[in-house]
């Protein structure tokens, strides 16, 4: 991005920036360097994201600088923003507090190259956001357009600004101009400015936590005591924000007589309280991980922002009364004694009262506890009305644990209701597991649960209705799969991968799905993939590498060998399933019994043998011929084969898979080793599985999982 209006003949900006590019990688851990040369004539900054090594930072900034030299040396002002690094030069100040982190920040994100068919709608929605955000208390979300040509947008001003003041309005104006320049006519974009941000997309994101955040770290070092005190304050502000109608938490605290910490946390108001808490907690955890012991850090996402500094960066008059500002350290002995004398009897009384209350509460809790754990509870009567009392004409399909019905709520929202079969004892456990999990998970590539119900003999899950049904309904139907062109299949593969990264790494609950397959990937009206059916899923600890189960659940053709044979599962089990699914998407063939009977080997073994003979493209769906580049198809096949390697350790993580999907050079990938040839099951392993060739057209639940105790077929 350049200044299109002014030129310069001076070589000084490039000389200064070249020096900063050399300095920044050595500033571990923040990799940040700046210059402000008086008298207000040259301001420059170079920085890398803290996940890079010093060598990686140097390569990144050197590449960026080379690109700048090729286009912009004569311009008076330019900036370059990449995923892992950014540099900026201006003739006017954009830096402040030069002893700490810079204040003025502009960041943009437009991850997709697709463009909008009608830029008038983009201008309309941005104008609407600029006009109404100040009038609506500093937050506003809206949509423009109809059906396939629709945009969704929101804007948020920092919570300390007067909503109708000049600062909020000016910030939104700047953000609007930048988003039009940085992300010209893209289908999705976010522009973060110093005290506001604007976000829009051609897909609805309201109420969904945006987990694609970024951090920026200060340049000054802190100490462990100050970091602990500040972390405690920020944790308290997160609780304040979740309980605030504006989702805002602000505060300051004195570390000692000469140092204070200031922090502000804020969520967009389209989120639920739980969603806000998840976003802020994740942002704090990532910031502390990336910016350990730095004085100042910032986290930016499309759903929440957090910032901590050692100086006041917001209007401190908005800090609620009673926020602690005392020094930490020595307290007077007499004060301690007085406090103990007063507090101890009170504490004793409270403990006694609490014990008595708990006894009474537990007697009443047996039937109410599950309902109290989660919001989104729906009365049975509302669901019966929506589905016309589960009428047969509303039946969408039959899942592994019961039928699925379409319904319409009173507000017009279309829903899909998963009705647990009363005859299924195993299903009751899976039902409770699914409620606990999916109520806490929010991602654009996960199916959205709208509600749940346990009344009388009924156990019901209410999901968003997805008209395109499961991926299997289109992919394995010769006539219907013409709807899935090459670009749509790329979008589906990428969306599934992003959903798994969220489950494995980004959500507060670390989740292994254990039953990823084509029928458990649902498609909305824009073919956006959404992973469904969490009845088999397992939560694992952050430091847990592998777990063991004596009850193997899943689907033939998608199970990792170590899981099917020994009950061992990990995130790499899902990676294996993803690899199978990727190959299925490319070939439009099932990795199931039919392929084995026709070719004498499973689909993934067939693909691997062709790969070793440089004939892998022969298996790609012939309907796609002429619509893809050979290099891109080979890259995807290679990623799929890397995911289904028999050796668990050799399989990539899903975050690495995302990186490989975005890479343009597959020659640097490892060479895949062979997938498993066959699987046998030890006698001590109880099997609950289904054939991958079973079919269903249920909209929100998996395809039929016929329970069987037979051995897994050989691969």
N, C-alpha and C positions, 0 to 999 in steps of 0.2 A: 504494500500500500504506500503510495507516494503523495507528496504535495504537488498537485497538478498546476499550481498557479505561479510558483516562484522557483527560479533557478539560482545556482551558486557556482562560481568558478573556483572556489576554495577547495584545496585538497585536504584541509584540516579535518573535516568530519570523517573521512575514510581513514585517515591516519589514526585518529583517536579511537575509532571503532575497531581497527585492527589490533590496537593495543588491548582494548577491553576483551576481545575474543581470546587473546593469549592469557589474560589475567583470570577470567571467570572460572575456567576449569580447576584452577588451583585453590579456589575459595571453598573448600570442602567444609561442611556438607551442603552449603546453599548454592554454590556455583553462580555467584552474582557479582557484577562489577558495574560501576557507573562513573560518569564524569559530569561536572557542572562547571563550565569555564566562564568566569565573568569577563566582561560585564554583560551577562545574560545573552550570550551569542551562540552557545553550543551546549546542548544537553544530550547525553547519550547513555544507553543502558544495554547490557548483554546479560542474559541469564539462561540457565538450563533447568529443566525439571530435576528434582533431587533423586529420582530413581536411576539416573545415568551415572556411569563411572566418569572419572575425570577425562579419560581417553575418549569415551563416547561423547561427552560434552564438547570436547575440542573438535572432534570430527563434525558434530552437528553444527556448531557455530561457524566453523570454517566453510562448510558447504553453504550455509545461509549467506555468509558474507560474499562468497563467490557469486551467488545469484544476484545480490544487490549490486555488485560491481558491474554485472552484465547489463543492468537496466537503469540504474538510478543515481549514479555518482554525481550527476550535475543537478539533481533536485535538492531543494532546500527543505529537507524533512522527508523521512521515510521510515517505515517499520516493516518487519517481517515476522510473522507468527507461524511457528511450526508446532507439531505435537509435543516435541520435547525441548524446544528452545526458541528464544525470541530475541531480536535486537531492535533498537529504536534510536533514531536521531531526530532532534527537533531544534529549531532556532528559538523556540519559546519554552518556558519552564513546564515540564510535566513531572518533575521530581520534587519531593519535599521531604523534610526530616532526613537529611542526607547522612546522619549518623545511625539511621535505622533502616527499616524497610521503606521502599518508596510508597507514596500515598496514591498518586494519580495512577489509576490502572484502567486499561481498556483491554479486554480479551474477547475474542470472537470464536465461535465454533459453528462450522457448517460441514458436518461429516459426510454428507452425501452429495454426489455430483449432479443428481437429477435436478432439472429446472422446472419451474412452474409454467403451466400452459398459458396463464393469464396473470401478468404482473399487476394489473389493476386491482385485483383482490388483495394482493400484498400491500399495496399503497393504502387501500381502504382500511385494512385491519391495523396497520401501524398508526394511521391517523386516528382511528378509534381509540387505540390504546393511549396515545398521547393526550387525547382530549379527556378521556374518562378516568384514567388512573388518578390524577390529582383530585378529581371530584368524588372518587369512591374511597377516600381514605388512604391513598397510596398503593392500593392493589386493585387490579381489574383483569378479568379474563373474559374472552368473548370468542366468537367464531364468525366467519364470513363465507359466503358462497353456498353452493348446494351440491349434495351427493359427491361425485368424484372430483369436483373442483372446489373443495372446501378447505379453508385454513382455520387453524385454532391458534390463539395467541394469548399471552398474558404479559403483564408488566408489574414490577414491584419497585417502589422507592424505599430507600433505607428508612428504618422505623423512627429515627430521631428527627427526620425532616418534617416540616409542616407540609401536609399533603398538598395544599393549594399554594404553597410558597414558590418562589422563583427557582429554588435549588432543585426541587423534584421535576418541575417542568423543563428546566434547562437540561438536566441530566437525560431526561427522556428524549429530548430533541437531538442531543448529541448521539445517544445510542441509536436512534432511528437512522440518522445520517450514516453512522458507521456500519450498521447492519446492511444497509443498501449497498455500501461500497465494498465491504469485506466479503459478503455472501450474496453477491448479485443474483437475485431471482432464484435462489436455491429453495428446495422444498422444505428444508428444516434449518433453523439457525438460532443461535443465542448470542446476544451481545451484552457483556458485563461492562458497566461503567463504574466510576468511583462510588456513586451512591444510588445506583439503580441497575436494573437489567431488563431486557426485553427478550422474549422467547416466542417463536412461532413454529408450526409444523403442519404438514398436510395430513397428519394422523392425530387423533385425539389423545392428549396426554393429561387431561385434567384429572387430578386425584391420584396420579401415579408418580411415585418417587423416582426422580431422575438420579441414577447412580453414577452417571458419567461426570464426576467432578474433577477439579484440579486444585492443587495447592501452590502457594507461594510462601517462601520463607524469608525471614529477616536476615540481615547480615551480621548483626551483633550477637555475641555469645551470651547465654544466660547461665544460671547455675541450677542445680537440682532442687534446692529449696524453693527458689522463685518459680521454677517450672511446676512443682507439686502444688504450690499455693494457687497459681494461675489455673492449673487444670481443675482443681477443686471448685474455683469460682465459675469456670466455664460449664462444668457439670451442673452446678446449681442453676445457671442461666438457661440451660437446656430444659430443665424442669419448669422454670418460670415461663419459658416460651410456649411449651406444650399446653400449659394451663392458662395462657393469655389469649383473649379473643383476637388479638392481632398477631399471634405467633411470634412475639418479639421478646427477647431477653437482653438487658443491658446492665452493666455494672462496672465497678472499679474496686480495687483493693490495694492497700498499702503493703508492700513486701517488707520495706524498712523505711527509715526516715528519709531516704533519698530516692526511692524507687517505687513506682506504682504500676499496676497492670490495669488495662482497660480492655473490655471485651464487649462484643455485640453479636448476638446470634438471631437469625430470623428465617422463617419459612414462608413460602407462598401459601395463601389462605384457601387454595383449592384442596389442600391435603387434609386428611383426617388427623386427629391428635396423634394417633399411633404412627402414621406416616411421617409427620413432622419430627417426632422423637427419633424414629429410625434414621431419617436423613441427617439430623444434627449429630446424633451419636456417631454415625459412620464418618461424617465430616471431621469430627474431633479426633476420632481414632486414626484416621489417615493423616491428619495434620500433625499429630503427635509422633506418628511413625516417621514421617518424612522430614519433620522440622524439629527433631529432638534437641532440646537445650539451645534453641535460637530465640532471640528476643524479638518476638513478633512473627505471626504467621496468618495466612488467610486461606479459606477454602471456599470455592465457588462451584455451585452446581445449578441446574435449572429448577431446583425445588427448594434449596436453602443456601444460606451463606453464613460463614462464621469468620470472625476476625478478632485477633488479640494484638495489642500493641503496648509499648511502655510509655506511650504518650496519648493524650486525649485526641481521638480522631472523629468523635461524634459530639453532639450537643449533650453535655453531662447533666443538663437540667432535666432530662427525661429519665434519669436513674430514679427508680422508686425510693421513697423514704424507707429507711431501715436496711438498705443494702450495706453490708459490712465494709468499713473503710479503715478499721483499726490496724495498727502495726502488728505483725506476727513476731513473737519472740517472748521477752521477759514480761511477766505480769506480776503485780504486787502480791506479796504473800497474804496480806490481810484480805485482799479481794478474794483470793482462792478459798480462804477459811470461811468467809461470809457466804460464799456461793455454796460450799459444801453443807453448811449448817441449814441453809434454806432448801437446797435441792434434794438431799438424801431422803427426808421423810416423804417428800412429794413423789420421788421415784418409787419408793416402797409401796405407796398407796396405788400408784399407777400400775405397777407390776401385778399387785393383787387383783385389782379391778380387771386388768387385761386377761389374767388367767380365768377368772369367772366368766368373762365375756366369751372367751374362746370355747369353753365347755358348752355354753348355750348355742353358740354359733355353729359348732360342729354337728349338733343334733339337727339343726335346720338345713344343713348344707348338702345333704346327700343328693337331693334332686335338683338343687339350685346352682350347684357349683359350676357345672359345665356351662350353663347359660351365662353366669357371671364372668367367666374367663374371657369372653369375646363379646364385642358388639356385633352388629349385623344380624341379630336374631330376628327371624321372621315368624309371625304367628302362623299356625297351620291353616287357619281359615283364609288368610290372605293368599297362601299358595294354592289352596283348593280352588278359590275363586279364579285365580290367574290361569289355572290349567283346566278349568271346567271340570273340577273334581277328578283330575287325572283321566280325562276322556281318551278313548282309544285313538280318535282322530288326531289328538295332539301328541301321540307317541312318536318320538324321533328315532328310537332304536333301543337296543338292549345291551347294556354294559356288563362287565364281569360280575357285578354285585347287584344288578337290578336295572329296571328300565329308566329311560330318560324322556322327559316330556317338555314340550314347548309351552310357554305361557306368556301372558301379557299382564303386567302390573297395572294398577289403576292410573299411574302417571304415564302409561303408554310404553314403558320400557319392556322390551322383549327379553325373556329369560329362558334358560334351560334348567330343568329341575331333575337332579339325579335322585332317584327314589330307591333307598336301600331295601333289598329283598328281606322280608322278615324271616325267611328260611335260611339265610346265610349267616352262620355264626362267625365265620372268618371275616365277613364284610363289616361287622360291627367295629372290630378293631381298626380296620382300614378307614372306616368312616371317621372315627374320632381322630385318627392320625391326620387325615386330610384336612379336617376343620382346624386343628391346632396349627398345622403348617401353613396352609394357604391363606389363612386369615392374617398372617404376619408377613407374607411375601407380596411385594408389589413391583412389577416390572412389565414393560410393554410386550415382552415376549413370553409372559406367563398368563394363563387364563385367569380372568378376574372373578373372584367369588363375591357375589352380591349379598348373600345371606345364607342362613342355615336354620334348621328346625329339628327339635326332638320333642314330640308330643304324642301321647298315647303310644301306639305301636309304630309310629312313623319316624324315620330318620331321613332327613332331606337336605340336600345341598343345592343352593341356587347360584347359577353362574350366568355370566353374560351369554347372550345367544349369538352364536357364530354361524351365519348362513351357509358358509362354504364347507361345513363339516370337517372331517379329518383329512389330513394329507393323503392317506391311503385311498380315500374315495375318488380322488382325482388322479393320483400318480399311477395307480395300477389299473386304470380304466383306459383302454385304447382311445376311445372317442373323447373322453373328458380331459385327458392329460394334454391335449393341444392347448388348453388354457394356461399351461405351465411352460412358458417360453424360457429361454436360457437365462435372461435377466431375473425373471421371477424365481427361478430355481436358485440362483445366486443369493437373492434376497432371503429366501427360505433357509438356506444353509447358514447364512450369516446370522439371521435372527435366532435360530436354534442355538448356535454357538454362544451368542450374547446372553441368552437366557440361562444357559448352563454356567457361564462365568459368574453370573449373578448368584445362582444357587451355591456354587462351590466357593466363591471368594468374596463377593460384594455384599451379600445380605447379612444381617445380624445373626441369623440362624444359618449355619453352614449345612447344606443339604445335599445328600446323594439321592437322585431320583429313583434309580434301580429298575425303571420300566419304560425307558425311552424307546419309542418305536413310532412308525409312521402314523398309526391310528391315534396316538397320544399327542400328536402335533396338530392343532386345529388352525384353521385359516379364517381370518375375518374377511370383510367385503373388499379389502385391498390386498388380499393375499399375504397379510402380515402373519407370520407363524407364532403360535402361542402354545407353549408346553402345558399339558394338562395331566390330570390324574396323579395325585400325590399320595394315594392310598398305600403305595409300597415304599414311599420315601423314608429316609432315615436322616436324623440330625447327627452330626459328628462334631467333636471338639476341634478347636483351632490347631491344637498340637497333636491331633490323632491322625495317624497316617493310614491305618488299615483297621477294619473291624471284622468280626466273625459272626456268622449266623448259621444256626442249625436248620433254619427254615428258609429254603431258597425260593424266592418269588421273582417272577419276571416272565419273559416271553422267549420261546424258542427262536433261535436265529439272531437274537440281540444280546444274549448273555455273554459276559466275559468268561473265559475258561476257568480262571481261578475262583470265580464265584459259583459257577455251575458245578465244579468238581469238589471244592472244599468249603464253600460257603464264605469265602473271603471277599469282602467288597471294599471299595475305596472310590475316590473321585475318578480313578482310572477305569473303573467299571462303566461309569457313564461315558467316558471317552471312547471306550470300545463300542458301546451302543451307538454313539454319534458317528463313528467311522462307518459302521454298517449302514446307518441311515443315509449318510452322505453318498455312499456308493449306490444305494437304492434310488436316491433322487437323480443321480446322473444317468442311471441305466433304465429306470422305470421297471425294474425287476425286483422281486422279493428274494431275500436271503432265506428261503424256506424250503419246504419239502418238495414243491413242484420243480424248483430249479435243480435240486439235488437229483431227483428222479430223471430229469431230462439230460443233465450234463455229467452226472456221476460225482459232482462236487458242489460245495456251497458257492454262492455268488461271490463271496469275498476271496475264496480260494481260486475260483475261476479267474477273477480279476487279477489276482497276484500272479498267477501263471502267465497270463497274457502280458502283464507288466514286464516280467522277466524276459519276454520274447519281443518287447517293444511293440506290442499289438493291443495295448490296453484300450485304445480308442474304438476298437471293434465292438466293445460292449456298451458304449455310450448310446443312449436312446436315439434311434435313427430319425425320429421326428425332429430332433434338434440339429440335424445336419445342415451346415452352412450358416448357422447362427452364432457360432462360438469360434474363438481362436484356439488352435491346437495347443499352444503354450498354456493357455488358461485351463483348458480341460485336463491336461497332464498334471498341472499343479494341483488341481482339486483331487484327482485320482490318487496322487502321491500323498496328500494329506489324509485321505480316507484310509489308505493302506498303513500309514504311520500310526493311525489311531487303533487299528485292529491287530497290531503285532501281538504275538503270543506272550512275549516278555512284558510284564507290567511296567517295569522300570523304563523300557524303551518308548512307551507311549507318551506323547506330549501332554501337558496340561491344557485345559481349555483356553486359558489366557494365551498360551503359546500358539494354539490353533488360530485364535483371532489374529495374532501377529502374522502367521503364515498366510492366512486368507487375504490379508492386506498387502502382503509382499508381492513385488513384481518379478522376483527372481527365485524360482523354485530350485535352481541348481545348488543353492547353498543349504537346502534341507538335507537331513540325514537320508541315507538309503534305507527304505523299509525292509524289515526282515519278514519272514513268512507268517501268516496268520495261523491259528490253530487248525489242525486237520480233522480232529475228532474230539469228542468230549464223552467221558464216562462219569457216572455219579457214584460216589462212595455210599455204602449202605446206611451210614449214620446220618446222611443228609436227607431231610424231608423236603420234597419238591412240591412247590405250588407254581405251576407255569402254564403257558399256553402256546399254541402253535402260532407262529408269525404269519401263517397263511390264513388264519381265521379272519373274518371280515365283519365289519359293522359300519353303520352310517350314523351312529350316535354323534350328537353335535358337541358334547362337552365332556364325555367320559371315554375311556379307552374302548377299543374294539373288543369283542367278546373274548374273554379269557377262560376257555373251557378248562376247568380244574382236572388235572390228571396226575397219576402217580407213575406213569411210564417213564422209561429212561429217555434222555435226550438223544435225538437222532445223531448219527455220526456226521462229521463235517468233512 
